[in-house]
Amino acid sequence: MFTKGKKRLLATLVTLLLFAAMLSGCAGGTKPSEGGNGSPAETESEKIVLKLGHINPETGNYHQYALKFKELVETRSNGQVEIDIYPAGQLGYDRELLESLQFNNLDLSISTSSPIANFVPAFMALDFPFIFDDWDHVMRFIESDAAVEMMNEGADKNLIGLGMLARGFRSTTNSKKPLNSVADFKGMKMRVIESPIYIKTFEALGATVTAMSWGEVFTALQQGTIEAVELDYRTLYDERVYEVQKYLTGTEHIFAFATLMASKSKFESLPADVQQLLKDCAMEAGVEVSKAQIPIIEGYIQKLQDAGMEFNEIDREELRAKMGPVRDWFVKEYGDKYLKAIESCR
């Protein structure tokens, strides 16, 4: 028999045990939202950080594109998606950046269309000589459905494009003489991007062509291994090519593009709303920064002259007339689907 005192003690112990059990149950019930197992509560608060690499200096238009993209993404996601930018080749040049995307070692890059074409041949149509008439033609294309289709052509290579940057027409510099006609290209030691369309274009003009990555170019110019290069006016200035080249000729043979590329597998691992956000911001930033280039491009010709370069015009129709064999080769190798798509935007 329990005494009254013992009964009170037993009741107190039972009450304490029940209270402890309740506390334990409450604690156990909160663990799924705090324990790192992917619950909605955790997912909503988890920040997504994406690395973006490009080859331009911080003064270049690739970097302007990257900054505008970053601004739009971070603002519209309320800081839940963060873009970390690595400019000036910190993560490698175009080929290395694209390979890093393929192997999921990088999330995003802004890459030149020509190196992309080595992985995704559809992009080579962007580099076809004299296919773009003017900036209006270019802007109509980069906002077209055909451009979106082109950017998706690399899906089987784990590469997709999210938006395009229009950089400007490319022209030719050299250290020897003004280029006044096609005849002046004959035998000129010319560096071009590592792309068959560039090689074919300048071989058709009579140049002796060497393909090399941009990281090797400045030293090659200093040593005289090459005599001539071709780039858009702004990049010629930003990369200080005027320090090693005297003559600038307005060939305006190919329009320069860059594309904001993504690792497809990384992109598709993101929530659907984040995927759409990245697409929207890449397109919007690309169009905005592209349009901002238009009024300042001519100013870069003057800046190059002020830095000591001699500028001359050339008959572009004479150059264009040499491109027949290049088109025949291109259509045979790659078809004319995207050539026609670009031409339809005139």
C-alpha positions as CSV (number, residue, x, y, z in Angstrom):
1,M,0.0,0.0,0.0
2,F,1.2,3.5,-0.9
3,T,1.0,6.2,1.7
4,K,-0.5,9.5,0.8
5,G,3.0,11.0,0.5
6,K,4.2,8.3,-1.7
7,K,1.2,8.7,-3.9
8,R,1.8,12.4,-4.3
9,L,5.5,11.7,-5.2
10,L,4.5,9.1,-7.8
11,A,2.0,11.4,-9.4
12,T,4.6,14.1,-9.6
13,L,7.1,11.7,-11.3
14,V,4.5,10.6,-13.8
15,T,3.6,14.2,-14.6
16,L,7.3,15.1,-15.1
17,L,7.8,12.0,-17.4
18,L,4.8,12.9,-19.5
19,F,6.0,16.5,-19.8
20,A,9.5,15.4,-20.9
21,A,7.9,13.1,-23.5
22,M,5.9,16.0,-24.9
23,L,9.1,18.1,-25.2
24,S,10.9,15.3,-26.9
25,G,8.0,14.8,-29.4
26,C,8.0,18.6,-30.2
27,A,11.7,18.6,-30.8
28,G,11.5,15.6,-33.0
29,G,8.8,17.2,-35.1
30,T,10.9,20.2,-35.9
31,K,13.9,18.3,-37.2
32,P,12.7,17.8,-40.9
33,S,12.6,21.6,-41.5
34,E,16.0,22.2,-39.9
35,G,18.0,19.1,-40.6
36,G,19.3,19.7,-44.2
37,N,17.1,17.1,-45.9
38,G,15.7,19.3,-48.7
39,S,12.4,20.3,-47.1
40,P,10.5,23.2,-48.6
41,A,11.4,25.4,-45.6
42,E,15.1,24.8,-46.2
43,T,14.9,25.1,-50.0
44,E,13.2,28.4,-49.9
45,S,15.9,30.0,-47.8
46,E,18.9,28.4,-49.5
47,K,20.9,30.8,-51.7
48,I,21.9,29.7,-55.2
49,V,25.4,30.9,-56.2
50,L,26.4,30.7,-59.9
51,K,29.9,31.3,-61.2
52,L,30.3,33.2,-64.5
53,G,33.6,33.5,-66.4
54,H,34.6,35.6,-69.4
55,I,37.8,36.7,-71.2
56,N,37.3,40.5,-71.4
57,P,38.9,43.1,-69.1
58,E,36.6,44.9,-66.7
59,T,36.4,47.8,-69.2
60,G,35.0,45.5,-71.9
61,N,31.4,44.9,-73.1
62,Y,31.5,41.2,-71.9
63,H,31.9,42.6,-68.4
64,Q,29.1,45.2,-68.9
65,Y,26.8,42.3,-70.0
66,A,27.8,40.2,-67.0
67,L,27.2,43.1,-64.6
68,K,23.8,43.9,-66.1
69,F,22.8,40.2,-66.0
70,K,24.0,40.0,-62.3
71,E,22.0,43.1,-61.4
72,L,18.8,41.8,-63.0
73,V,19.1,38.3,-61.5
74,E,20.0,39.4,-58.0
75,T,17.3,42.1,-57.9
76,R,14.5,40.0,-59.2
77,S,15.4,37.0,-57.0
78,N,15.6,39.3,-53.9
79,G,19.2,38.1,-53.5
80,Q,18.3,34.4,-53.5
81,V,20.3,33.9,-56.7
82,E,23.8,35.3,-56.7
83,I,26.1,35.7,-59.8
84,D,29.8,35.6,-59.1
85,I,31.8,37.1,-62.0
86,Y,35.4,36.1,-62.9
87,P,36.6,38.5,-65.7
88,A,39.8,38.7,-67.8
89,G,40.4,35.0,-68.3
90,Q,40.7,34.2,-64.6
91,L,39.0,30.9,-65.2
92,G,40.6,30.4,-68.7
93,Y,39.9,31.5,-72.2
94,D,36.9,30.6,-74.3
95,R,37.8,27.0,-75.1
96,E,38.6,26.3,-71.4
97,L,35.5,28.0,-70.3
98,L,33.3,26.0,-72.6
99,E,35.0,22.8,-71.6
100,S,34.4,23.7,-68.0
101,L,30.7,24.1,-68.7
102,Q,30.6,20.7,-70.4
103,F,32.2,19.0,-67.5
104,N,30.1,20.9,-64.8
105,N,33.1,22.7,-63.4
106,L,31.6,26.1,-64.3
107,D,28.0,27.3,-64.3
108,L,28.0,30.2,-66.9
109,S,30.3,31.9,-69.4
110,I,30.1,34.7,-71.8
111,S,31.9,33.4,-74.8
112,T,32.7,34.5,-78.3
113,S,30.6,32.9,-81.0
114,S,33.5,31.5,-83.0
115,P,34.9,29.3,-80.2
116,I,31.3,28.2,-79.4
117,A,31.0,27.1,-83.1
118,N,33.8,24.6,-82.5
119,F,31.4,22.8,-80.1
120,V,28.1,23.8,-81.7
121,P,28.5,24.3,-85.5
122,A,25.2,26.2,-85.8
123,F,26.9,29.2,-84.3
124,M,29.2,29.4,-87.2
125,A,26.5,31.1,-89.3
126,L,26.9,34.2,-87.0
127,D,30.4,34.5,-88.4
128,F,29.6,34.2,-92.0
129,P,31.4,37.2,-93.8
130,F,29.3,40.2,-94.8
131,I,25.9,38.5,-93.9
132,F,24.8,41.3,-91.6
133,D,24.0,44.6,-93.3
134,D,23.9,46.9,-90.2
135,W,23.0,47.1,-86.5
136,D,19.3,47.1,-87.1
137,H,19.6,43.8,-89.0
138,V,21.7,42.4,-86.1
139,M,19.2,43.5,-83.4
140,R,16.3,41.9,-85.3
141,F,18.1,38.6,-85.4
142,I,19.2,38.4,-81.7
143,E,15.6,39.0,-80.7
144,S,14.3,36.4,-83.1
145,D,13.0,32.8,-82.5
146,A,15.8,31.6,-84.8
147,A,18.4,33.0,-82.4
148,V,16.7,31.1,-79.5
149,E,16.7,27.9,-81.6
150,M,20.4,28.4,-82.4
151,M,21.2,28.8,-78.7
152,N,19.6,25.4,-78.0
153,E,21.5,23.5,-80.6
154,G,24.3,22.6,-78.2
155,A,22.1,20.7,-75.8
156,D,23.6,17.3,-76.7
157,K,27.1,18.8,-75.8
158,N,25.8,19.9,-72.4
159,L,25.8,23.6,-73.6
160,I,22.9,25.9,-74.0
161,G,22.8,29.7,-74.7
162,L,20.6,32.0,-72.7
163,G,21.2,35.4,-74.4
164,M,23.3,37.2,-77.0
165,L,25.5,40.3,-77.0
166,A,26.0,42.2,-80.2
167,R,29.5,43.7,-80.0
168,G,30.1,45.4,-83.4
169,F,31.7,44.8,-86.8
170,R,35.2,43.4,-86.8
171,S,37.9,45.1,-88.8
172,T,41.5,44.5,-89.6
173,T,44.8,45.9,-88.2
174,N,48.3,45.3,-89.3
175,S,51.9,46.5,-88.7
176,K,53.0,46.9,-92.3
177,K,50.8,49.1,-94.5
178,P,47.3,50.4,-95.2
179,L,45.0,47.8,-96.8
180,N,43.5,49.5,-99.8
181,S,42.4,46.6,-101.9
182,V,42.1,42.8,-101.9
183,A,45.6,42.7,-103.4
184,D,47.1,44.1,-100.2
185,F,46.0,41.0,-98.2
186,K,48.2,38.7,-100.3
187,G,50.8,37.0,-98.1
188,M,49.9,39.0,-95.0
189,K,50.6,36.9,-91.9
190,M,47.1,37.0,-90.3
191,R,46.0,35.8,-86.9
192,V,42.4,34.6,-86.8
193,I,40.1,33.0,-84.2
194,E,40.3,29.2,-84.1
195,S,37.4,28.7,-86.4
196,P,37.2,27.4,-90.0
197,I,35.0,30.2,-91.2
198,Y,37.6,32.8,-90.3
199,I,40.3,30.7,-91.8
200,K,38.4,30.3,-95.1
201,T,37.4,34.0,-95.2
202,F,41.0,35.3,-95.0
203,E,42.4,32.6,-97.2
204,A,39.9,33.7,-99.8
205,L,41.4,37.2,-99.5
206,G,44.9,35.9,-100.0
207,A,46.3,36.1,-96.5
208,T,48.6,33.6,-94.9
209,V,46.4,32.5,-91.9
210,T,47.4,31.3,-88.5
211,A,44.6,30.4,-86.0
212,M,45.5,31.0,-82.3
213,S,43.8,31.8,-79.0
214,W,43.7,35.4,-77.9
215,G,46.0,34.7,-75.0
216,E,48.9,34.2,-77.4
217,V,48.3,37.1,-79.7
218,F,49.9,40.1,-78.1
219,T,53.3,38.3,-77.7
220,A,53.1,37.0,-81.3
221,L,52.5,40.5,-82.6
222,Q,55.4,41.8,-80.5
223,Q,57.7,39.1,-81.9
224,G,56.5,39.5,-85.5
225,T,55.2,35.9,-85.7
226,I,52.0,37.5,-87.0
227,E,51.5,40.9,-88.7
228,A,47.8,41.3,-88.7
229,V,44.7,40.7,-86.5
230,E,41.0,41.4,-86.8
231,L,38.6,42.4,-84.0
232,D,35.8,44.7,-83.2
233,Y,36.8,48.3,-82.6
234,R,36.0,48.4,-78.9
235,T,38.0,45.2,-78.2
236,L,40.9,46.5,-80.3
237,Y,41.0,49.5,-78.0
238,D,40.3,47.7,-74.7
239,E,43.0,45.2,-75.4
240,R,45.5,48.0,-76.4
241,V,46.3,46.5,-79.8
242,Y,47.3,50.0,-80.9
243,E,50.5,49.4,-78.9
244,V,51.7,46.8,-81.4
245,Q,49.8,47.7,-84.6
246,K,49.9,50.8,-86.8
247,Y,47.2,50.4,-89.4
248,L,43.5,50.0,-89.0
249,T,41.3,49.2,-92.1
250,G,37.5,49.3,-91.8
251,T,36.9,45.9,-93.5
252,E,33.8,45.3,-91.2
253,H,33.8,41.8,-92.6
254,I,32.2,39.8,-89.8
255,F,29.9,41.0,-87.0
256,A,31.2,40.1,-83.5
257,F,28.8,38.3,-81.1
258,A,29.2,36.8,-77.6
259,T,26.7,34.4,-76.0
260,L,25.9,33.9,-72.4
261,M,26.3,30.1,-72.2
262,A,25.3,27.7,-69.4
263,S,26.1,24.2,-68.4
264,K,22.9,22.4,-69.5
265,S,23.0,19.9,-66.6
266,K,23.6,22.6,-64.0
267,F,20.9,24.8,-65.5
268,E,18.3,22.0,-65.5
269,S,19.1,21.1,-61.9
270,L,17.8,24.5,-60.9
271,P,14.2,25.2,-60.0
272,A,12.0,26.0,-63.0
273,D,11.3,29.5,-61.9
274,V,15.1,30.2,-61.5
275,Q,15.7,28.7,-65.0
276,Q,13.1,31.1,-66.5
277,L,14.6,34.0,-64.5
278,L,18.1,33.3,-65.9
279,K,16.7,33.1,-69.5
280,D,14.7,36.3,-69.1
281,C,17.6,38.3,-67.6
282,A,20.2,37.0,-70.1
283,M,18.0,38.1,-73.0
284,E,17.1,41.4,-71.5
285,A,20.6,42.3,-70.5
286,G,22.0,41.2,-73.9
287,V,19.6,43.5,-75.8
288,E,20.1,46.4,-73.4
289,V,23.9,46.3,-73.5
290,S,23.9,45.6,-77.2
291,K,21.8,48.7,-78.0
292,A,24.1,50.8,-75.7
293,Q,27.1,49.9,-78.0
294,I,25.6,51.5,-81.1
295,P,26.2,55.2,-80.4
296,I,29.7,54.7,-79.0
297,I,31.3,52.4,-81.6
298,E,32.3,55.2,-83.9
299,G,33.9,56.8,-81.0
300,Y,36.3,53.9,-80.6
301,I,37.6,54.4,-84.2
302,Q,38.6,57.9,-83.1
303,K,40.1,56.6,-79.8
304,L,42.3,54.2,-81.8
305,Q,43.4,57.1,-84.1
306,D,44.1,59.2,-81.0
307,A,46.2,56.4,-79.7
308,G,48.3,56.5,-82.9
309,M,46.7,54.2,-85.4
310,E,46.1,55.2,-89.0
311,F,42.5,54.5,-90.2
312,N,41.4,53.9,-93.8
313,E,38.2,52.7,-95.5
314,I,38.2,49.9,-98.1
315,D,35.7,48.8,-100.8
316,R,33.7,46.1,-98.9
317,E,32.0,45.0,-102.1
318,E,35.3,44.1,-103.5
319,L,35.9,41.9,-100.5
320,R,32.4,40.5,-100.5
321,A,32.9,39.4,-104.1
322,K,35.6,37.0,-103.0
323,M,33.3,35.1,-100.7
324,G,31.4,32.9,-103.2
325,P,33.7,29.9,-102.6
326,V,33.3,30.4,-98.9
327,R,29.5,30.2,-99.1
328,D,29.7,27.1,-101.3
329,W,32.0,25.4,-98.7
330,F,29.8,26.5,-95.8
331,V,26.6,25.2,-97.3
332,K,28.2,21.9,-98.2
333,E,29.6,21.4,-94.7
334,Y,26.8,23.0,-92.5
335,G,23.8,23.7,-94.6
336,D,22.1,27.0,-95.1
337,K,19.3,26.9,-92.4
338,Y,20.8,29.7,-90.2
339,L,22.2,31.7,-93.1
340,K,18.7,31.9,-94.5
341,A,17.3,32.7,-91.0
342,I,19.8,35.6,-90.6
343,E,19.1,36.9,-94.1
344,S,15.3,36.8,-93.5
345,C,15.8,39.3,-90.7
346,R,16.9,42.0,-93.1
